[in-house]
Amino acid sequence: MFGKNIRKLRIEQGYTQHHVAEEVGLTQGAVSKLENGKYPPDAPVALRFARLFKRSLEELLTPSPKPEQGISDS
């Protein structure tokens, strides 16, 4: 979930992986691997992402809620 969440936030804010990497002190390749779920972030890295995106760790580490689907009357 962390990777999907940071990718979504990065795109929403118009950041490149390179920009995010510079801001959090990682390589662009490491950001790509995190976004693709190749490995989980350690606590200090997760905190740097939370600060960059102004989100809580909980928001970054949990799945985004799916929109509720209506119940059909048919």
N, C-alpha and C positions, 0 to 999 in steps of 0.2 A: 504494500500500500504506500509506503514511503516514496518509492520511486514514481509511482503514478501521480501522487499528490504534488511532488516537487516539479515534475514535468508540467502538470496542469498550471501550477502557479507561475512557473517560469514563462510559459507561453502567454498566459493572461497578462503578464506584466511586460511582455515584449523583450525579455532578456534572452541572450544567446547562452549556450552552454559555456562558452568561453568567458563571458561576463560573470556568470554565476561562479565559475571555477575561481576566477580572480578574487571575487568577494569573499568566498568561504575558504580560500587557501588550499584548493585542490587543483589537479590537472583537469583539463577538459575531458580526457578519457575516463577519469575517476567519476566525474559527474555523469557521464554517459552510462557507465556501469551501474551507478546508483539508480538512475532513472529506469534502467532496464531490469532491475532486480537481480543483478549478478552477485551482489553482496549487500548485506545490511549495513547501515551507518553505525559507527560507534557513537557514544553519547556526546562527546565534544563536537563531532561533525554535525549531528542532528541539531544540536543547539545553535550552531552557526547558521544552518538553513532556517531554523525557526526565527532567528533574529533578522536575517535578510528579508524573509517574506512576511515578517510581523505576524506570525502565527504561533499558537501554542504547540508544544511537542505532541500533545494529544491529537491535534488537528492533522499534523503531518504523519502520524503513525497509525491512524485508524482509517478505515474505508470511508469514502464519501457516501452519504446516504443516497440511496436510489430513489428517484421520484416514485410516489405511490401510483399504482395503476387503478383506474376506476373499475368498479364491479359492473359487469354487463347484466342487463335485465332480461336478456334473451334466453 
